[in-house]
Amino acid sequence: MSFTLKIFISGLFIILPISLSHAKKIYVDKKSKLNSIKTAIEIANPFDEIIISEGFYSEGNIIIDKPLKIIGKNFPVFDGDGHHEIFTVHSDNVLISGITFKNAGVNYLRENAAVRFENAKNGEVSNCKFYGNFFGVYLAKSNQCKIKNNFIEAYGEKEASSGNGIHIWNCREVEVAKNKILGHRDGIYLEFVKRATITENYSAKNLRYGLHFMFSDSCHYYSNKFEHNSAGVAVMYSHYVEMTK
């Protein structure tokens, strides 16, 4: 039994580096033959890295259904044309960084977002810019995800027609850190969330709350700053929420 276990573990250490060593970089550029991120995702293998050059991209709703790194160079712009959700992630282990997202369309049934993770673990959205989207980053049933160092701005005038900057629903162990969020309904909204860490965010000029907990337990909140919201923080039907600074 001991002998079998040793072989199994040894196999893991042999297989994993080989798998990662086959990851390749795929370059998307408006001036090249490969000028579509949808095409790049289609031809990519799991764990490849897609690098997108600066430019304007309007490709409707883009589905990410395999583990990938998607990295923008000089903040390429992805536009939802006021109609579409822009990136929808249905895979674990997806990183999105260095991209500008604009004009994800208003849809009250779907709650369109610039970036949505759905049933996806270990995702990350970092160092991105969001302008004029219905929802900015939306996590649904997605655990161990990180939302870090993003600028998220909308221009809402009425609560009923505005979405949230960061919206987290039915997730576990999420980290939200060092984001700047302006002009949404709620800056950061959590519902049915457990063990989230919310730290060093700036949430201002939102129509309702800077940070809003609903039915969210065992969460940690510290070193956040709220200005010019209707109210700073609302904690409703939630237990064991730790707030400091």
C-alpha positions in Angstrom: 0.0 0.0 0.0 2.8 2.3 0.9 4.6 1.4 -2.4 1.5 2.2 -4.5 1.1 5.6 -2.8 4.7 6.6 -3.6 4.3 5.8 -7.3 1.1 7.8 -7.5 2.6 10.9 -5.9 5.7 10.6 -8.1 3.4 10.5 -11.1 1.8 13.7 -10.1 5.1 15.5 -9.9 6.1 14.2 -13.3 2.9 15.0 -15.2 2.1 18.5 -13.9 5.4 20.2 -15.1 5.1 18.6 -18.5 1.5 19.9 -18.8 2.4 23.4 -17.9 5.5 23.4 -20.1 3.3 23.0 -23.2 1.4 26.3 -22.5 1.9 28.7 -25.3 1.4 32.4 -25.9 -1.2 33.5 -28.5 -1.0 37.1 -29.7 -4.2 39.0 -30.8 -3.6 42.2 -32.8 -6.1 44.3 -34.9 -3.4 44.6 -37.5 -2.6 40.9 -37.8 -4.4 37.9 -39.2 -5.3 36.9 -35.7 -7.4 39.9 -34.8 -10.3 38.3 -32.9 -10.2 37.1 -29.3 -13.0 34.7 -30.0 -10.8 33.0 -32.6 -7.9 33.0 -30.1 -10.0 31.3 -27.4 -11.1 28.7 -29.9 -7.6 27.7 -31.0 -6.1 27.9 -27.5 -5.3 24.9 -25.4 -6.0 24.9 -21.6 -3.6 27.1 -19.6 -2.4 29.0 -22.7 -1.8 32.8 -22.4 -3.7 35.1 -24.8 -2.0 38.5 -25.1 -4.2 41.3 -26.7 -2.6 44.4 -28.3 -4.1 47.8 -27.8 -7.1 48.7 -30.0 -10.9 48.6 -30.1 -12.7 45.2 -30.1 -16.4 44.7 -30.4 -17.2 41.0 -30.7 -20.5 40.7 -28.7 -20.5 38.3 -25.9 -17.2 36.4 -25.5 -17.4 33.0 -23.8 -14.3 31.7 -22.0 -14.8 28.0 -21.5 -11.2 26.8 -20.7 -8.5 27.8 -18.2 -6.6 30.7 -19.8 -4.7 33.8 -19.0 -6.0 36.8 -20.9 -3.7 39.7 -20.7 -4.1 43.2 -22.3 -1.2 45.2 -23.6 -1.8 49.0 -23.2 -5.4 48.4 -22.2 -7.2 47.2 -25.3 -10.9 48.3 -25.2 -13.7 45.7 -25.4 -17.1 47.4 -26.0 -20.5 45.8 -25.3 -22.3 48.3 -27.6 -24.9 48.9 -24.9 -26.4 45.5 -25.7 -24.1 42.6 -24.6 -22.4 41.1 -21.6 -18.7 41.3 -22.6 -16.7 38.4 -21.0 -18.6 35.4 -19.6 -16.4 32.8 -17.9 -17.5 29.2 -17.5 -14.1 27.7 -16.5 -11.9 27.4 -13.5 -8.5 29.1 -13.4 -9.1 32.1 -15.7 -7.1 35.2 -15.2 -8.2 38.5 -16.9 -5.9 41.5 -16.6 -5.0 44.8 -18.2 -8.2 45.3 -20.3 -10.7 48.1 -20.6 -14.4 47.2 -20.6 -17.1 49.6 -21.8 -20.9 49.7 -22.3 -22.0 46.2 -21.1 -25.8 46.4 -21.9 -28.6 46.9 -19.4 -30.6 43.7 -19.0 -32.8 43.4 -15.9 -33.4 39.6 -16.2 -29.8 38.6 -17.1 -28.0 41.5 -15.2 -25.4 41.9 -17.8 -21.9 42.5 -16.6 -18.6 43.5 -18.2 -17.1 40.4 -16.7 -19.1 37.5 -15.3 -17.7 34.3 -13.7 -20.4 31.6 -13.4 -19.7 28.3 -11.6 -16.0 29.0 -12.0 -13.3 28.6 -9.3 -9.9 30.3 -8.8 -10.6 33.2 -11.2 -9.0 36.6 -11.1 -9.8 40.0 -12.5 -7.0 42.5 -11.9 -5.6 45.8 -13.2 -8.6 46.4 -15.5 -10.7 49.5 -16.2 -14.5 49.6 -16.5 -16.5 52.4 -17.8 -20.3 52.8 -18.2 -21.2 49.1 -17.7 -24.5 47.9 -16.2 -22.6 45.6 -13.7 -18.9 45.7 -13.6 -17.6 42.4 -12.2 -20.2 39.7 -11.4 -19.4 36.4 -9.6 -22.1 33.8 -9.4 -21.4 30.4 -7.6 -17.7 31.0 -8.1 -15.4 30.3 -5.2 -11.8 31.3 -4.4 -11.9 34.2 -6.9 -10.0 37.5 -6.6 -11.0 41.0 -7.8 -8.0 43.3 -7.3 -6.7 46.7 -8.4 -9.5 47.6 -10.8 -11.0 51.0 -11.6 -14.8 50.6 -12.0 -16.9 53.6 -12.9 -20.5 54.0 -14.1 -22.8 57.0 -14.5 -26.0 55.9 -12.9 -28.7 58.4 -12.1 -31.5 56.1 -10.8 -31.2 53.0 -8.6 -33.7 51.1 -10.6 -31.7 51.4 -13.8 -28.2 50.9 -12.3 -26.2 47.8 -11.4 -23.5 47.2 -8.9 -19.8 47.8 -9.4 -18.8 44.4 -7.9 -21.6 41.9 -7.4 -21.0 38.6 -5.6 -23.7 36.0 -5.3 -23.5 32.6 -3.6 -19.7 32.4 -3.4 -17.1 31.3 -0.9 -13.7 32.6 0.0 -13.6 35.6 -2.4 -11.0 38.4 -2.1 -11.9 42.0 -3.1 -8.9 44.3 -2.7 -7.7 47.8 -3.7 -10.4 48.6 -6.2 -11.8 52.0 -6.9 -15.6 52.0 -7.6 -17.7 55.0 -8.5 -21.2 55.8 -9.7 -23.1 52.5 -9.4 -26.1 51.4 -7.3 -23.9 49.7 -4.7 -20.2 49.8 -5.0 -19.7 46.3 -3.7 -22.6 43.9 -3.1 -22.5 40.5 -1.4 -25.5 38.1 -1.2 -25.3 34.5 0.2 -21.5 34.8 0.5 -19.3 33.2 3.1 -15.7 33.9 4.2 -15.1 36.9 1.9 -12.3 39.4 2.5 -12.9 43.0 1.5 -9.9 45.2 2.0 -8.5 48.6 1.0 -11.2 49.5 -1.5 -12.4 53.0 -2.3 -16.1 53.2 -3.0 -17.7 56.6 -3.7 -20.6 58.5 -5.3 -22.7 55.4 -5.5 -26.5 55.8 -5.5 -27.1 53.5 -2.5 -24.4 51.9 -0.4 -20.6 51.8 -0.7 -20.6 48.2 0.6 -23.7 46.0 1.1 -23.9 42.6 2.8 -27.0 40.5 2.5 -27.2 37.0 4.1 -23.4 36.9 4.1 -21.6 35.3 7.0 -18.0 35.1 8.4 -16.7 37.9 6.2 -13.8 40.2 7.0 -13.8 43.9 6.1 -11.0 46.3 6.8 -9.2 49.5 5.6 -11.9 50.5 3.1 -12.9 54.1 2.4 -16.4 55.3 1.5 -17.3 58.8 0.4 -20.5 60.5 -0.9 -22.7 57.4 -1.0 -26.2 57.5 0.3 -24.7 55.3 3.1 -21.3 53.8 3.6 -21.9 50.2 4.7 -25.1 48.2 5.1 -25.0 44.8 6.9 -28.4 43.0 6.7 -29.2 39.4 7.9 -25.5 38.6 8.2 -23.6 37.0 11.0 -19.9 37.1 12.2 -18.9 40.1 10.0 -15.7 41.6 11.3 -15.1 45.2 10.5 -11.9 47.2 11.4 -10.4 50.5 10.4 
